Structures are given as C-alpha cells and as structure tokens.
Amino acid sequence: MTREEALDSIKANIENENLIKHMLATEAIMRALARRLDEGEEEWGLTGLLHDIDMELTEGDMNTHSRLGADLSRELGASEPVAHAILCHNPAHGIPLETKLDKALFCVDPLTGLIIAAALVRPDKKLAGVEARSVRKRFKEKSFAAGVNREQISQCAKIGLELDEFIELGLEAMKEIAGELGL
C-alpha cells in the first residue's frame, strides 16, 4: 500500500476535515519518531495516517472503533504490525501495547490535540509561533484541552523519550505540515 492509496481510502471514508487533519498530524509525528528512533518511517507514517480511518464508519463508538480500522488497514495491504498498532491504540479494547510501534501510536494520538489547542488559543491561530515550552505549560493545566489524555501522552517514556523531547519533536513535525493542517 502506498501513502496515496491510504489517503484516497481515508478521503473515501472520512468527511470531517478536522479528523483528516488529525490523522495527517499523527502521521507527521509518527514519521518524525521513526526517524528519531531509527524505525521504518513509511510503516510508522502509514500507521499514524490510517489509525482513525474507521471513526465515522463506527460513528465514534469506542467499542468498535479501531477493530474495523485494523481490518480496513489489512484490506488495504497494511502489515500486521500496523494493523495491531491501530487496533490497540483504542484503550477501550484492553489490548496490551506490545511493540514500540504500538506504544508510539498510543502516545502520539492525543499529543496532536494538545498541540492544535495550543495553536488555536494564539491570536494568529498558527503553529509557527507556538513554542514547546508553552505546550509543556499547557500540558500541566488540566482544564486546558481537558479532553486530551495526558497520561497517555506521558507514555512516551515507554519508547525512550522524555516528555519535553516528545513535545518538541511532535510540535516540530506538525510545523512542517502546518499548511496542510491549516495552522
């Protein structure tokens, strides 16, 4: 499966532009993580890109979300490690995170929301002016982006990154695709 094929399938299954942007942001961070951790960038990127492909098909039902996504990713030709990471990124299933890829997707998924929220409170609503230290400060404010699971983000330690380094890497990755994100 190519990135283009994955993106075509996403656009066929997802209407919500913000959800697509979240998936693009997740892909960007997963690619940056793969480079940082000396892992397969294409595989990690596709995992991030495809992870929520079923969100609208399951109508956000967390009991079915990611099960269908894992199946869809397999049908598209994704590897079993990609499908497994997609399946277990949803904690509702209680499937253990086994690989570095599983753990990476799990902690990257909510990080995108925190970074986007940090950009949206700025007067210009752009990523360019967001600094990692301000995202870190917002991370500590439980009322800021209250739906963002900070415990999940903190799992970055399980892939060998400290929180500050993880936030910096995520922010820089998203800045690289700021145009696609509209930020």
C-alpha positions in Angstrom: 0.0 0.0 0.0 1.3 3.4 -0.8 0.6 6.6 1.1 -1.5 7.9 -1.8 -3.7 4.7 -1.6 -4.1 5.2 2.1 -5.0 8.8 1.7 -7.5 8.0 -1.0 -9.2 5.5 1.3 -9.3 7.9 4.1 -10.9 10.5 2.0 -13.5 7.9 0.9 -14.3 7.0 4.5 -13.9 10.3 6.3 -15.8 13.5 5.6 -14.7 15.6 8.7 -11.8 17.7 7.6 -10.6 18.2 11.1 -10.4 14.4 11.6 -8.4 14.1 8.4 -6.0 16.9 9.7 -5.6 15.0 13.0 -4.7 11.9 11.0 -2.2 13.9 8.9 -0.7 15.4 12.1 -0.4 11.9 13.7 1.3 10.7 10.5 3.8 13.6 10.7 4.7 12.9 14.3 5.0 9.1 13.7 7.4 9.7 10.8 9.5 12.0 12.9 9.5 9.5 15.7 10.6 6.7 13.3 13.5 8.9 12.2 14.4 9.7 15.8 14.2 6.0 16.9 15.7 4.5 13.8 12.5 2.7 12.8 10.7 2.3 9.5 9.4 5.7 8.5 7.0 4.5 5.9 5.4 1.9 8.1 5.2 4.3 11.1 3.8 7.1 8.9 1.1 4.8 7.5 0.1 3.7 11.0 -0.4 7.3 12.0 -2.3 8.2 8.9 -4.7 5.2 9.0 -5.3 5.0 12.7 -8.7 6.6 12.7 -9.9 5.5 9.3 -13.0 3.9 10.8 -14.0 6.8 13.1 -17.0 7.9 11.0 -17.9 4.4 9.9 -18.2 3.3 13.6 -19.9 6.6 14.4 -17.4 7.2 17.2 -18.5 4.0 19.0 -15.3 3.3 21.1 -16.4 -0.4 21.4 -16.0 -0.9 17.7 -13.6 1.9 16.7 -10.1 0.6 15.8 -11.3 -3.0 15.3 -12.8 -2.0 12.0 -9.9 0.3 11.4 -7.4 -2.6 11.8 -9.5 -4.7 9.4 -9.7 -1.9 6.8 -5.9 -1.3 7.0 -5.3 -5.0 6.4 -7.6 -4.9 3.4 -5.6 -2.0 2.0 -2.4 -4.1 2.4 -1.0 -2.8 5.7 1.3 -5.1 7.6 0.1 -7.0 10.7 2.2 -4.7 13.0 0.4 -1.7 11.5 -3.0 -3.3 12.0 -2.1 -4.3 15.6 -1.0 -0.8 16.5 -4.2 0.6 15.1 -6.3 -2.0 17.0 -4.6 -1.4 20.4 -4.4 2.4 20.2 -8.0 2.4 21.5 -7.8 1.6 25.2 -11.4 0.6 25.2 -10.4 -2.9 23.9 -7.9 -3.5 26.7 -5.4 -5.0 24.2 -1.8 -4.7 25.5 0.6 -2.4 23.8 3.4 -4.8 22.8 5.7 -3.2 20.3 7.4 0.2 20.1 5.0 1.0 17.2 2.0 0.2 19.4 3.4 2.4 22.2 4.3 5.2 19.8 0.9 5.5 18.2 -0.8 5.3 21.7 1.1 8.4 23.0 1.1 10.3 19.7 -2.6 10.2 19.2 -3.6 12.7 22.0 -0.5 14.8 21.5 -1.8 16.2 18.3 -4.9 17.6 20.1 -2.8 19.3 22.7 -0.6 21.0 20.1 -3.5 22.0 18.0 -5.3 23.5 21.0 -2.1 25.4 21.9 -2.1 26.9 18.3 -5.8 27.8 18.4 -5.5 29.9 21.5 -3.0 32.2 19.8 -4.2 35.3 18.2 -3.0 34.2 14.7 -4.1 30.6 15.3 -0.9 29.3 13.7 1.7 26.7 14.7 4.6 28.9 13.7 4.6 30.9 16.9 3.9 28.0 19.3 6.9 27.0 21.4 7.4 23.6 23.0 7.7 25.2 26.5 4.2 26.8 26.1 2.8 23.4 25.1 4.5 21.9 28.1 3.0 24.6 30.3 -0.4 23.9 28.8 0.1 20.2 29.4 0.2 20.9 33.2 -3.1 22.9 33.0 -5.7 20.1 33.4 -8.5 22.5 32.3 -6.7 23.4 29.0 -7.8 21.0 26.3 -9.5 18.9 29.0 -10.3 16.0 26.7 -6.6 15.4 26.0 -5.4 12.3 27.9 -2.2 13.5 29.5 -1.5 10.1 31.0 -1.5 8.6 27.5 0.9 11.3 26.2 3.2 10.6 29.2 3.6 7.0 27.9 6.3 8.5 25.6 8.7 7.3 28.3 8.0 3.7 27.2 9.5 4.5 23.8 12.5 6.1 25.4 11.6 9.8 25.2 11.3 12.3 27.9 8.1 14.4 27.8 9.9 17.7 26.8 11.7 15.9 24.0 8.5 14.3 22.8 6.5 17.5 22.8 9.3 19.3 20.9 9.5 16.5 18.3 5.7 16.5 17.9 5.5 20.3 17.5 8.3 20.5 15.0 6.8 17.6 12.9 3.4 19.4 12.9 5.0 22.7 11.9 6.5 21.0 8.9 3.0 20.3 7.6 1.3 23.4 9.0 -0.1 24.4 5.6 -1.9 21.0 5.2 -3.3 21.5 8.7 -4.5 25.0 8.1 -2.4 26.1 11.0 
